[in-house]
Amino acid sequence: MDDAALLIAELLTRRWLPRSHRLVKRALVDAELFAQVEQRLAQSGLRWMDSIYADHVSVALLPAAAGAVLGEAGANANNNLDLPRDAQALLVVLWALIVLPKRERQTSRTLDADAGQDDLFPGAKPLPPARSASPVLSYKALLEDYGPQLGKKLRLDANLKLLERHGFILRRQDEIAEGPLLDVLLDYDVLAPRILDGALADVLARERAMAEEYESNQPSAPVQQAQAAINTED
């Protein structure tokens, strides 16, 4: 079995592979190997799914094959995982809260640790990986902010488990993080304008305003140092 066949077999078996995987790394720099992989996938009605902003790669159906494979569901191929409507809504909300700010940090080459620091050459920095640029959400905050609209705790918990099983998110106790497929299978160029200019525009604007207000109310570093000195003297 050659490397192209082995890579495809692993992708089909595991559903996604990290970009750090030996064969994935080679395919991304070896034009001949990548062409072989794409050709063989296409012969099976599949296509390579990749994003420089994501840490994983995957495969998906070619548009031409979707109708034949999914039958009547082909018209609803964006939901061939049979996600219920509230799970689809939750997926879009999580995508907006995780991928949009992550993409902004990546394109501006900034991380939380760099906030407030001037950089004369931001474009010269390497693209931050998803694992360091992706924000982590609080389950309690998600439940409080969106629970009433997404079926309350019982449905929210069930749909979070469903999305985690499909690789869209990762759960770590009270934290919700980006999963391997969240920024790979959802088309940023299609979804981002619809969210930023559409359904969630007001919500995102309100959350951004609240975050800016919170930051503006925080004392600056000199003020914090002065307060610390006063407390020490007391």
VOPAGU-2260 file (C-alpha; in pm, 1 decimal, decimal comma):
REM VOPAGU-2260
SITE   aa  ch    i         X         Y         Z
SITE  MET   A    0       0,0       0,0       0,0
SITE  ASP   A    1     147,8     335,9    -100,9
SITE  ASP   A    2     136,1     654,6     108,8
SITE  ALA   A    3    -162,6     803,3     -76,0
SITE  ALA   A    4    -374,3     493,6     -12,5
SITE  LEU   A    5    -259,1     472,6     349,4
SITE  LEU   A    6    -344,2     837,0     415,7
SITE  ILE   A    7    -690,9     798,5     263,7
SITE  ALA   A    8    -751,9     479,3     464,0
SITE  GLU   A    9    -658,9     657,4     787,3
SITE  LEU   A   10    -880,1     955,9     704,2
SITE  LEU   A   11   -1179,5     734,6     628,5
SITE  THR   A   12   -1123,8     532,3     945,2
SITE  ARG   A   13   -1053,3     813,1    1190,3
SITE  ARG   A   14   -1265,5    1083,4    1014,9
SITE  TRP   A   15   -1000,4    1348,1    1081,7
SITE  LEU   A   16    -624,3    1367,5    1126,9
SITE  PRO   A   17    -405,4    1638,8    1280,1
SITE  ARG   A   18    -193,3    1848,9    1047,2
SITE  SER   A   19     104,6    1724,0    1247,9
SITE  HIS   A   20      40,6    1366,0    1127,9
SITE  ARG   A   21     337,4    1237,3     927,3
SITE  LEU   A   22     146,3    1169,2     605,3
SITE  VAL   A   23     -66,7    1482,8     632,8
SITE  LYS   A   24     243,4    1698,3     672,7
SITE  ARG   A   25     398,8    1532,6     371,1
SITE  ALA   A   26      84,9    1567,1     157,4
SITE  LEU   A   27      65,4    1938,6     233,7
SITE  VAL   A   28     414,8    2000,2      98,7
SITE  ASP   A   29     447,0    1721,5    -160,8
SITE  ALA   A   30     246,3    1829,7    -465,8
SITE  GLU   A   31     267,5    1487,0    -628,8
SITE  LEU   A   32     138,7    1301,1    -323,4
SITE  PHE   A   33    -138,7    1556,9    -270,2
SITE  ALA   A   34    -248,9    1524,1    -633,4
SITE  GLN   A   35    -266,1    1145,0    -595,1
SITE  VAL   A   36    -475,6    1176,7    -279,3
SITE  GLU   A   37    -715,0    1425,9    -440,5
SITE  GLN   A   38    -750,1    1213,4    -754,0
SITE  ARG   A   39    -825,7     893,7    -563,9
SITE  LEU   A   40   -1069,2    1068,5    -332,7
SITE  ALA   A   41   -1249,0    1219,9    -632,9
SITE  GLN   A   42   -1280,8     876,4    -791,3
SITE  SER   A   43   -1479,5     777,0    -481,7
SITE  GLY   A   44   -1692,2    1093,3    -476,5
SITE  LEU   A   45   -1494,1    1253,7    -195,1
SITE  ARG   A   46   -1283,0    1564,6    -151,7
SITE  TRP   A   47   -1002,6    1673,4      79,0
SITE  MET   A   48   -1113,3    1922,1     347,6
SITE  ASP   A   49    -847,3    2153,2     485,7
SITE  SER   A   50    -803,4    2502,8     626,0
SITE  ILE   A   51    -484,3    2683,6     719,5
SITE  TYR   A   52    -673,6    2815,2    1022,1
SITE  ALA   A   53    -755,0    2466,0    1155,4
SITE  ASP   A   54    -531,2    2206,1    1317,9
SITE  HIS   A   55    -695,8    1906,9    1146,1
SITE  VAL   A   56    -791,2    1781,3     799,6
SITE  SER   A   57   -1083,2    1563,9     693,4
SITE  VAL   A   58   -1281,2    1444,3     390,2
SITE  ALA   A   59   -1633,3    1518,7     267,7
SITE  LEU   A   60   -1863,5    1431,4     -20,6
SITE  LEU   A   61   -1818,3    1608,1    -350,3
SITE  PRO   A   62   -2125,1    1818,5    -437,0
SITE  ALA   A   63   -2185,3    1604,2    -746,0
SITE  ALA   A   64   -2190,7    1287,2    -535,7
SITE  ALA   A   65   -2410,9    1423,9    -257,2
SITE  GLY   A   66   -2739,3    1373,6    -444,5
SITE  ALA   A   67   -2661,2    1015,3    -541,9
SITE  VAL   A   68   -2537,0     920,1    -196,4
SITE  LEU   A   69   -2791,9    1102,6      17,3
SITE  GLY   A   70   -3092,8    1058,3    -210,6
SITE  GLU   A   71   -3376,5    1288,2    -110,9
SITE  ALA   A   72   -3162,7    1417,4     173,2
SITE  GLY   A   73   -2924,7    1557,3     -86,6
SITE  ALA   A   74   -3126,4    1877,8     -89,0
SITE  ASN   A   75   -3042,8    1902,7     279,7
SITE  ALA   A   76   -2681,1    1792,4     244,7
SITE  ASN   A   77   -2563,7    2055,5     488,7
SITE  ASN   A   78   -2722,3    1841,9     760,3
SITE  ASN   A   79   -2647,4    1486,5     653,6
SITE  LEU   A   80   -2557,4    1408,4    1015,8
SITE  ASP   A   81   -2931,2    1429,5    1094,3
SITE  LEU   A   82   -2878,5    1693,9    1360,6
SITE  PRO   A   83   -3203,9    1816,6    1514,1
SITE  ARG   A   84   -3292,0    2180,7    1459,2
SITE  ASP   A   85   -3186,3    2291,6    1807,3
SITE  ALA   A   86   -2851,8    2110,3    1764,3
SITE  GLN   A   87   -2798,7    2294,4    1434,6
SITE  ALA   A   88   -2875,4    2624,2    1608,6
SITE  LEU   A   89   -2634,2    2537,6    1890,1
SITE  LEU   A   90   -2364,4    2446,4    1637,4
SITE  VAL   A   91   -2398,4    2785,1    1466,7
SITE  VAL   A   92   -2384,5    2966,8    1801,6
SITE  LEU   A   93   -2072,5    2775,7    1908,7
SITE  TRP   A   94   -1911,5    2836,1    1569,4
SITE  ALA   A   95   -1979,0    3208,4    1601,3
SITE  LEU   A   96   -1846,0    3228,7    1957,6
SITE  ILE   A   97   -1534,3    3020,3    1892,1
SITE  VAL   A   98   -1431,1    3043,9    1526,5
SITE  LEU   A   99   -1501,5    3411,7    1459,9
SITE  PRO   A  100   -1280,9    3547,5    1743,1
SITE  LYS   A  101   -1021,2    3277,8    1671,3
SITE  ARG   A  102   -1003,1    3379,7    1305,6
SITE  GLU   A  103    -967,5    3745,7    1405,4
SITE  ARG   A  104    -673,6    3660,9    1632,0
SITE  GLN   A  105    -511,5    3447,6    1364,7
SITE  THR   A  106    -543,3    3698,6    1082,6
SITE  SER   A  107    -412,7    3980,8    1304,1
SITE  ARG   A  108    -137,8    3748,7    1437,7
SITE  THR   A  109    -230,8    3831,1    1798,8
SITE  LEU   A  110    -302,3    3623,6    2106,9
SITE  ASP   A  111    -431,4    3718,3    2450,7
SITE  ALA   A  112     -73,9    3739,0    2577,9
SITE  ASP   A  113       3,6    3997,6    2310,1
SITE  ALA   A  114    -297,5    4218,6    2384,7
SITE  GLY   A  115    -205,7    4579,7    2437,3
SITE  GLN   A  116     141,9    4541,6    2288,2
SITE  ASP   A  117     230,5    4745,3    1981,5
SITE  ASP   A  118     377,4    4551,0    1691,9
SITE  LEU   A  119     536,4    4724,8    1396,5
SITE  PHE   A  120     526,7    4412,1    1180,1
SITE  PRO   A  121     220,9    4199,2    1275,4
SITE  GLY   A  122     212,2    4034,9     933,3
SITE  ALA   A  123     561,6    3896,3     985,5
SITE  LYS   A  124     448,1    3676,5    1272,7
SITE  PRO   A  125     361,6    3312,2    1199,0
SITE  LEU   A  126      -5,9    3221,7    1191,0
SITE  PRO   A  127    -108,3    3120,2    1545,6
SITE  PRO   A  128    -231,6    2758,8    1560,5
SITE  ALA   A  129    -595,8    2697,5    1643,5
SITE  ARG   A  130    -513,3    2539,7    1978,6
SITE  SER   A  131    -358,6    2865,1    2105,1
SITE  ALA   A  132    -586,3    3116,6    1930,0
SITE  SER   A  133    -920,0    2943,4    1987,6
SITE  PRO   A  134   -1123,0    3075,9    2284,8
SITE  VAL   A  135   -1269,4    2842,4    2544,8
SITE  LEU   A  136   -1634,4    2887,1    2643,1
SITE  SER   A  137   -1790,1    2840,2    2983,0
SITE  TYR   A  138   -2075,0    2588,7    2992,0
SITE  LYS   A  139   -2248,0    2783,5    3268,3
SITE  ALA   A  140   -2229,9    3106,3    3067,9
SITE  LEU   A  141   -2358,2    2930,4    2755,7
SITE  LEU   A  142   -2649,8    2783,5    2949,7
SITE  GLU   A  143   -2734,7    3119,4    3105,0
SITE  ASP   A  144   -2708,9    3317,7    2781,1
SITE  TYR   A  145   -2859,1    3073,7    2529,0
SITE  GLY   A  146   -3029,9    2799,1    2731,0
SITE  PRO   A  147   -3383,3    2941,6    2702,3
SITE  GLN   A  148   -3352,7    2963,6    2321,9
SITE  LEU   A  149   -3187,6    2622,0    2278,5
SITE  GLY   A  150   -3414,5    2395,3    2478,8
SITE  LYS   A  151   -3284,5    2465,7    2829,5
SITE  LYS   A  152   -3043,6    2240,2    3019,7
SITE  LEU   A  153   -3176,8    1897,9    2916,7
SITE  ARG   A  154   -3168,8    1964,8    2541,9
SITE  LEU   A  155   -2849,9    2170,1    2563,0
SITE  ASP   A  156   -2665,3    1885,0    2737,7
SITE  ALA   A  157   -2793,6    1628,1    2487,6
SITE  ASN   A  158   -2694,3    1839,9    2187,3
SITE  LEU   A  159   -2350,6    1920,0    2331,5
SITE  LYS   A  160   -2286,1    1545,2    2361,9
SITE  LEU   A  161   -2404,0    1499,1    2003,2
SITE  LEU   A  162   -2177,5    1773,2    1868,9
SITE  GLU   A  163   -1885,7    1636,3    2069,9
SITE  ARG   A  164   -1942,6    1288,5    1926,9
SITE  HIS   A  165   -1932,4    1428,6    1573,8
SITE  GLY   A  166   -1604,2    1609,0    1641,7
SITE  PHE   A  167   -1728,6    1968,3    1640,1
SITE  ILE   A  168   -1641,4    2048,3    2001,7
SITE  LEU   A  169   -1436,5    1918,7    2293,0
SITE  ARG   A  170   -1560,4    1912,7    2653,4
SITE  ARG   A  171   -1335,6    1954,4    2954,9
SITE  GLN   A  172   -1551,4    1968,7    3266,2
SITE  ASP   A  173   -1710,2    2316,7    3257,9
SITE  GLU   A  174   -1525,1    2422,8    2941,5
SITE  ILE   A  175   -1623,3    2393,7    2575,8
SITE  ALA   A  176   -1342,5    2412,4    2320,8
SITE  GLU   A  177   -1305,5    2387,8    1944,9
SITE  GLY   A  178   -1321,5    2034,0    1810,1
SITE  PRO   A  179   -1128,3    1892,9    1512,0
SITE  LEU   A  180   -1405,0    1960,5    1257,8
SITE  LEU   A  181   -1558,6    2290,6    1371,7
SITE  ASP   A  182   -1341,7    2505,4    1143,0
SITE  VAL   A  183   -1297,2    2241,1     873,2
SITE  LEU   A  184   -1645,6    2128,7     771,2
SITE  LEU   A  185   -1827,4    2460,4     819,8
SITE  ASP   A  186   -1757,1    2703,7     535,4
SITE  TYR   A  187   -1629,6    3028,9     685,0
SITE  ASP   A  188   -1676,0    3231,2     364,6
SITE  VAL   A  189   -2044,3    3136,1     349,2
SITE  LEU   A  190   -2132,3    3135,6     717,4
SITE  ALA   A  191   -1941,4    3437,8     848,1
SITE  PRO   A  192   -2125,3    3705,2     642,3
SITE  ARG   A  193   -2462,1    3553,4     728,1
SITE  ILE   A  194   -2380,3    3568,9    1098,8
SITE  LEU   A  195   -2197,7    3901,1    1111,5
SITE  ASP   A  196   -2459,7    4075,7     897,7
SITE  GLY   A  197   -2758,8    3860,7     985,3
SITE  ALA   A  198   -2911,8    3654,7    1262,4
SITE  LEU   A  199   -2645,2    3692,1    1531,3
SITE  ALA   A  200   -2518,9    4037,8    1441,9
SITE  ASP   A  201   -2699,8    4207,9    1730,9
SITE  VAL   A  202   -2595,3    3938,1    1977,5
SITE  LEU   A  203   -2229,2    3954,5    1878,8
SITE  ALA   A  204   -2231,5    4334,5    1884,1
SITE  ARG   A  205   -2383,6    4332,8    2232,4
SITE  GLU   A  206   -2128,9    4081,6    2362,1
SITE  ARG   A  207   -1841,8    4280,4    2208,0
SITE  ALA   A  208   -1971,6    4600,3    2368,1
SITE  MET   A  209   -1999,7    4429,0    2706,9
SITE  ALA   A  210   -1644,6    4295,5    2675,6
SITE  GLU   A  211   -1511,7    4640,3    2584,2
SITE  GLU   A  212   -1700,7    4798,8    2873,7
SITE  TYR   A  213   -1559,2    4539,9    3113,5
SITE  GLU   A  214   -1203,8    4603,8    2990,3
SITE  SER   A  215   -1247,2    4981,2    3012,6
SITE  ASN   A  216   -1356,5    4949,9    3376,8
SITE  GLN   A  217   -1047,1    4751,2    3469,4
SITE  PRO   A  218    -771,1    4958,3    3631,4
SITE  SER   A  219    -456,7    5006,7    3426,5
SITE  ALA   A  220    -127,9    4844,9    3528,8
SITE  PRO   A  221       4,7    5157,1    3713,9
SITE  VAL   A  222    -324,2    5186,8    3902,5
SITE  GLN   A  223    -311,4    4817,8    3995,0
SITE  GLN   A  224      45,5    4859,0    4118,0
SITE  ALA   A  225     -53,7    5161,3    4325,7
SITE  GLN   A  226    -344,7    4971,8    4475,9
SITE  ALA   A  227    -116,4    4680,6    4556,2
SITE  ALA   A  228     129,7    4915,8    4725,6
SITE  ILE   A  229    -148,3    5072,1    4935,4
SITE  ASN   A  230    -272,7    4728,2    5040,3
SITE  THR   A  231      84,2    4629,1    5135,7
SITE  GLU   A  232     128,2    4939,7    5346,3
SITE  ASP   A  233    -201,0    4870,4    5524,7
